[in-house]
């Protein structure tokens, strides 16, 4: 049995807990051992999340997870840089494997975190940090491992894509589309990270690190958001046979990697131009496989929770194999130098 502790019981934490509890038997049948949700830590343990939890699973004290010898995997889902970084480093130093959905943390502090994980011989899983339910991390790390990656680009922020879709379909201005996105819960009260391209840049830094074996390089990403896009811009693009999309782009040439996020005009007949609303799509070009495109929900409790559980299962399999063989496994993803 693999015991899991979740720190952070918000949207993604709730989705993750729901999947682990409701799909427990299905997961166990597929992998041959049990994944047990042992503890959930959150500052607010009174609020109802709409799921039934086993008695005694909730705590307001993260130490009950970080210091518990029986917990194998710590799942960090509180977001932000601090105290998430400190909690993850404590878990690593306590020889616990870590799963996180925290793209800002991995993009900015990931080099230090992965180096610490390698030092202590534990795994870090961050599939859920990019594109929600699309398994793009696993695709780059495993599915396309035989390829030299020539380019990665895509729509990896659902909020901006929703706003641009509303402006395109209804001819409304940015401010009105943003208000609608906030009303529906697609945009935060402070949407800066989404509409200024920062969220996309975090995710691009992670994808580029995997694709090109470079350190996480968020500060080197060129960033331009969608706040200056007008309905007139979208109308002119449409007359010429294009749509405007906020794309994150990584390209390799001459031993250099180009990283940029900005609004881009895309021909209407391209598949990626047909990706609307809150959906994400990522195009990857490999020298052997050619052009590939991955599409799905880029956020939400259940899609992102699905990605979190995928990492939990992958790490759980390694723990079980290590226990059976008696051999200590090193992390499969080392921090690039």
Secondary structure per residue as TSV (DSSP state, phi and psi in degrees):
chain	resnum	aa	ss	phi	psi
A	1	X	-	360.0	137.2
A	2	X	E	-107.7	123.3
A	3	X	E	-96.9	135.5
A	4	X	E	-122.5	139.0
A	5	X	E	-121.9	131.9
A	6	X	E	-105.9	130.0
A	7	X	E	-110.1	111.0
A	8	X	-	111.6	112.6
A	9	X	-	-120.4	48.5
A	10	X	S	-90.5	-143.8
A	11	X	H	-60.9	-53.0
A	12	X	H	-71.7	-37.6
A	13	X	H	-61.0	-39.9
A	14	X	H	-65.4	-45.3
A	15	X	H	-61.6	-42.1
A	16	X	H	-62.8	-46.6
A	17	X	H	-61.5	-41.7
A	18	X	H	-61.0	-44.5
A	19	X	H	-65.0	-45.7
A	20	X	H	-62.3	-35.2
A	21	X	H	-82.8	-48.0
A	22	X	H	-78.1	-29.0
A	23	X	T	-106.1	18.8
A	24	X	H	-57.7	-47.2
A	25	X	H	-67.5	-38.5
A	26	X	H	-63.0	-46.2
A	27	X	H	-62.8	-44.9
A	28	X	H	-60.7	-41.5
A	29	X	H	-62.2	-35.6
A	30	X	H	-77.2	-33.3
A	31	X	H	-107.8	-14.1
A	32	X	S	86.9	8.0
A	33	X	S	-152.9	167.1
A	34	X	-	-92.6	139.3
A	35	X	E	-103.6	116.7
A	36	X	E	-110.5	119.8
A	37	X	E	-78.8	104.3
A	38	X	E	-87.2	-44.4
A	39	X	E	-147.4	150.0
A	40	X	E	-129.6	124.8
A	41	X	E	-109.5	133.2
A	42	X	-	-157.8	150.5
A	43	X	S	-66.3	-30.1
A	44	X	-	-111.0	101.5
A	45	X	-	-103.9	7.6
A	46	X	S	-94.6	-31.9
A	47	X	S	-64.6	136.6
A	48	X	-	-78.3	132.4
A	49	X	-	-107.0	4.5
A	50	X	S	80.5	14.1
A	51	X	S	-130.1	149.6
A	52	X	-	-88.9	122.7
A	53	X	-	-107.4	149.0
A	54	X	-	-60.5	150.7
A	55	X	T	-59.5	133.6
A	56	X	T	80.7	8.4
A	57	X	-	-80.6	-26.6
A	58	X	E	-86.2	142.5
A	59	X	E	-147.7	151.3
A	60	X	S	-94.4	1.9
A	61	X	-	-116.0	107.7
A	62	X	T	-63.7	-21.3
A	63	X	H	-61.5	-27.3
A	64	X	H	-65.9	-19.1
A	65	X	H	-95.8	-49.0
A	66	X	H	-64.1	-32.4
A	67	X	T	-102.4	0.9
A	68	X	-	-80.5	116.5
A	69	X	T	-64.2	-24.7
A	70	X	T	-81.1	-13.9
A	71	X	-	-85.6	122.7
A	72	X	-	-89.7	-36.9
A	73	X	E	-127.9	127.8
A	74	X	E	-103.8	128.9
A	75	X	E	-109.1	113.8
A	76	X	E	-94.8	117.8
A	77	X	-	-135.2	30.1
A	78	X	S	-89.9	-21.9
A	79	X	-	79.1	172.7
A	80	X	S	75.5	177.6
A	81	X	S	-90.0	-50.5
A	82	X	T	-119.3	136.5
A	83	X	T	-90.8	13.7
A	84	X	H	-56.4	-43.9
A	85	X	H	-60.2	-46.5
A	86	X	H	-64.5	-38.7
A	87	X	H	-65.1	-43.2
A	88	X	H	-64.4	-44.2
A	89	X	H	-63.8	-36.6
A	90	X	H	-64.6	-42.2
A	91	X	H	-61.4	-45.6
A	92	X	H	-60.2	-45.2
A	93	X	H	-69.8	-19.6
A	94	X	T	-90.4	13.6
A	95	X	T	65.5	32.0
A	96	X	-	-104.8	139.7
A	97	X	E	-73.5	155.1
A	98	X	E	-130.4	138.5
A	99	X	E	-123.0	136.4
A	100	X	E	-143.0	152.4
A	101	X	-	-108.2	13.9
A	102	X	-	-88.1	88.0
A	103	X	H	-65.7	-38.1
A	104	X	H	-63.0	-40.5
A	105	X	H	-68.2	-46.4
A	106	X	H	-65.5	-41.3
A	107	X	H	-66.6	-31.5
A	108	X	H	-103.6	-31.5
A	109	X	H	-121.1	6.8
A	110	X	H	-63.8	-33.3
A	111	X	H	-60.5	-44.6
A	112	X	H	-67.8	-42.7
A	113	X	H	-64.4	-44.0
A	114	X	H	-68.1	-35.9
A	115	X	H	-63.6	-40.2
A	116	X	H	-67.4	-39.3
A	117	X	H	-63.8	-42.2
A	118	X	H	-63.9	-39.9
A	119	X	H	-59.8	-38.2
A	120	X	H	-98.8	3.0
A	121	X	T	69.4	35.1
A	122	X	-	-121.3	165.2
A	123	X	-	-96.7	148.4
A	124	X	E	-122.3	122.3
A	125	X	E	-109.8	131.7
A	126	X	-	-140.4	33.9
A	127	X	G	-54.2	-39.3
A	128	X	G	-75.6	-2.1
A	129	X	G	-77.9	-16.8
A	130	X	S	-133.0	125.0
A	131	X	S	65.8	28.5
A	132	X	T	51.3	-114.6
A	133	X	T	-81.2	-4.6
A	134	X	S	-80.2	122.0
A	135	X	-	-79.7	54.8
A	136	X	H	-70.6	-30.4
A	137	X	H	-64.4	-47.2
A	138	X	H	-65.3	-35.7
A	139	X	I	-61.0	-45.6
A	140	X	I	-71.9	-37.8
A	141	X	I	-78.1	-30.2
A	142	X	I	-125.3	-55.7
A	143	X	I	-62.6	-34.9
A	144	X	T	-112.0	24.9
A	145	X	T	-64.0	-23.7
A	146	X	T	-80.1	-5.4
A	147	X	S	-103.1	147.1
A	148	X	-	-83.1	124.0
A	149	X	E	-83.0	120.8
A	150	X	E	-89.3	-35.0
A	151	X	E	-159.7	147.7
A	152	X	E	-133.8	125.4
A	153	X	E	-150.5	157.4
A	154	X	E	174.1	-179.9
A	155	X	E	-97.5	109.5
A	156	X	-	-126.1	18.2
A	157	X	-	-134.3	108.9
A	158	X	H	-67.0	-32.8
A	159	X	H	-62.6	-50.6
A	160	X	H	-63.9	-38.7
A	161	X	H	-66.6	-36.6
A	162	X	H	-63.8	-45.2
A	163	X	H	-61.7	-46.7
A	164	X	H	-65.4	-34.9
A	165	X	H	-64.9	-44.3
A	166	X	H	-62.3	-42.9
A	167	X	H	-63.9	-38.6
A	168	X	H	-71.3	-46.1
A	169	X	H	-75.3	-33.2
A	170	X	H	-113.8	-5.9
A	171	X	-	68.5	22.8
A	172	X	-	-91.6	166.1
A	173	X	-	-84.1	164.5
A	174	X	H	-53.9	-47.6
A	175	X	H	-60.8	-38.8
A	176	X	H	-70.7	-39.4
A	177	X	H	-66.2	-37.4
A	178	X	H	-63.9	-44.2
A	179	X	H	-60.3	-39.2
A	180	X	H	-65.8	-41.0
A	181	X	H	-63.7	-38.6
A	182	X	H	-68.7	-39.1
A	183	X	H	-61.9	-36.3
A	184	X	T	-88.2	-2.6
A	185	X	T	84.6	10.4
A	186	X	S	-83.9	-19.0
A	187	X	S	-126.4	144.1
A	188	X	-	-72.9	164.8
A	189	X	S	-57.9	-40.1
A	190	X	S	-107.7	99.5
A	191	X	-	-90.5	14.2
A	192	X	H	-51.9	-48.8
A	193	X	H	-58.6	-36.9
A	194	X	H	-76.1	-51.6
A	195	X	H	-80.3	-16.1
A	196	X	T	-98.4	5.0
A	197	X	T	83.7	4.4
A	198	X	H	-70.2	-44.4
A	199	X	H	-59.7	-45.0
A	200	X	H	-62.2	-37.4
A	201	X	H	-66.9	-38.7
A	202	X	H	-56.5	-49.0
A	203	X	H	-67.8	-37.7
A	204	X	H	-64.4	-38.8
A	205	X	H	-60.1	-37.7
A	206	X	H	-69.8	-47.0
A	207	X	H	-61.2	-42.1
A	208	X	H	-66.4	-37.0
A	209	X	H	-60.6	-41.9
A	210	X	H	-72.5	-41.3
A	211	X	H	-70.3	-35.1
A	212	X	H	-121.3	7.1
A	213	X	T	53.5	48.5
A	214	X	-	-116.7	158.9
A	215	X	-	-60.6	157.7
A	216	X	-	-61.1	126.6
A	217	X	-	-129.5	48.9
A	218	X	G	-55.7	-41.9
A	219	X	G	-67.7	-16.4
A	220	X	G	-94.2	-0.6
A	221	X	S	-82.8	128.1
A	222	X	E	-72.0	131.7
A	223	X	E	-127.0	126.8
A	224	X	-	-143.4	127.4
A	225	X	-	-92.5	-160.5
A	226	X	S	-111.1	8.0
A	227	X	T	-66.0	-21.6
A	228	X	T	-98.4	2.6
A	229	X	-	-75.5	130.3
A	230	X	-	-112.4	164.9
A	231	X	H	-62.3	-28.8
A	232	X	H	-66.7	-42.1
A	233	X	H	-57.7	-46.8
A	234	X	H	-66.3	-37.5
A	235	X	H	-64.7	-44.3
A	236	X	H	-63.2	-42.5
A	237	X	H	-60.6	-42.7
A	238	X	H	-62.2	-40.5
A	239	X	H	-62.5	-27.8
A	240	X	T	-92.6	2.2
A	241	X	T	89.3	25.5
A	242	X	E	-126.4	161.5
A	243	X	E	-119.0	156.5
A	244	X	E	-101.8	125.3
A	245	X	E	-129.4	146.1
A	246	X	E	-84.8	109.8
A	247	X	E	-108.4	144.1
A	248	X	E	-103.2	128.2
A	249	X	E	-131.2	130.2
A	250	X	E	-128.4	128.4
A	251	X	E	-136.0	144.6
A	252	X	E	-113.0	132.1
A	253	X	E	-161.0	142.2
A	254	X	T	52.5	42.3
A	255	X	T	61.1	23.1
A	256	X	E	-126.3	153.1
A	257	X	E	-117.1	126.0
A	258	X	E	-97.8	126.7
A	259	X	E	-126.7	121.2
A	260	X	E	-153.5	148.8
A	261	X	E	-128.6	124.3
A	262	X	E	-168.7	160.2
A	263	X	E	-63.1	140.1
A	264	X	E	-137.2	139.7
A	265	X	E	-87.2	127.9
A	266	X	E	-123.0	131.4
A	267	X	E	-54.0	138.8
A	268	X	T	-60.7	-26.3
A	269	X	T	-86.1	-1.3
A	270	X	S	-74.5	143.2
A	271	X	G	-58.0	-40.9
A	272	X	G	-67.6	-23.6
A	273	X	G	-73.0	-17.5
A	274	X	G	-89.3	0.8
A	275	X	-	-83.1	110.8
A	276	X	-	-120.4	172.4
A	277	X	T	64.7	-142.0
A	278	X	T	-89.8	7.3
A	279	X	E	-75.8	154.4
A	280	X	E	-112.9	156.2
A	281	X	E	-151.0	136.5
A	282	X	E	-128.5	126.3
A	283	X	E	-100.3	130.0
A	284	X	E	-127.3	129.5
A	285	X	E	-111.2	118.1
A	286	X	E	-110.7	153.4
A	287	X	T	-69.1	-25.8
A	288	X	T	-96.7	-46.4
A	289	X	T	-80.4	-24.1
A	290	X	E	85.3	-144.0
A	291	X	E	-90.0	131.9
A	292	X	E	-133.5	151.5
A	293	X	E	-136.7	134.1
A	294	X	E	-124.0	129.4
A	295	X	E	-133.2	142.8
A	296	X	E	168.3	-170.8
A	297	X	E	-76.5	126.0
A	298	X	-	-93.2	0.0
A	299	X	S	-159.6	-178.0
A	300	X	S	108.7	158.2
A	301	X	H	-63.1	-48.2
A	302	X	H	-79.3	-46.1
A	303	X	H	-58.8	-45.0
A	304	X	H	-70.9	-37.8
A	305	X	H	-60.2	-37.2
A	306	X	H	-59.2	-42.1
A	307	X	H	-67.3	-39.5
A	308	X	H	-60.4	-47.5
A	309	X	H	-65.1	-34.0
A	310	X	H	-57.6	-44.4
A	311	X	H	-65.7	-41.0
A	312	X	H	-58.4	-45.5
A	313	X	H	-64.7	-44.9
A	314	X	H	-59.4	-45.5
A	315	X	H	-68.7	-39.8
A	316	X	H	-57.3	-42.1
A	317	X	H	-60.0	-40.7
A	318	X	H	-67.8	-40.2
A	319	X	H	-61.4	-45.8
A	320	X	H	-63.5	-44.0
A	321	X	H	-62.8	-39.6
A	322	X	H	-64.9	-41.5
A	323	X	H	-64.2	-39.4
A	324	X	H	-71.7	-34.2
A	325	X	H	-93.0	-19.4
A	326	X	T	75.4	13.6
A	327	X	-	-106.7	131.3
A	328	X	-	-77.8	126.0
A	329	X	-	-93.3	139.7
A	330	X	-	-88.3	157.2
A	331	X	-	-59.9	137.9
A	332	X	S	-78.1	-16.7
A	333	X	S	-116.3	108.6
A	334	X	-	-95.3	147.3
A	335	X	-	-63.5	125.1
A	336	X	-	-61.8	148.5
A	337	X	-	-96.9	360.0
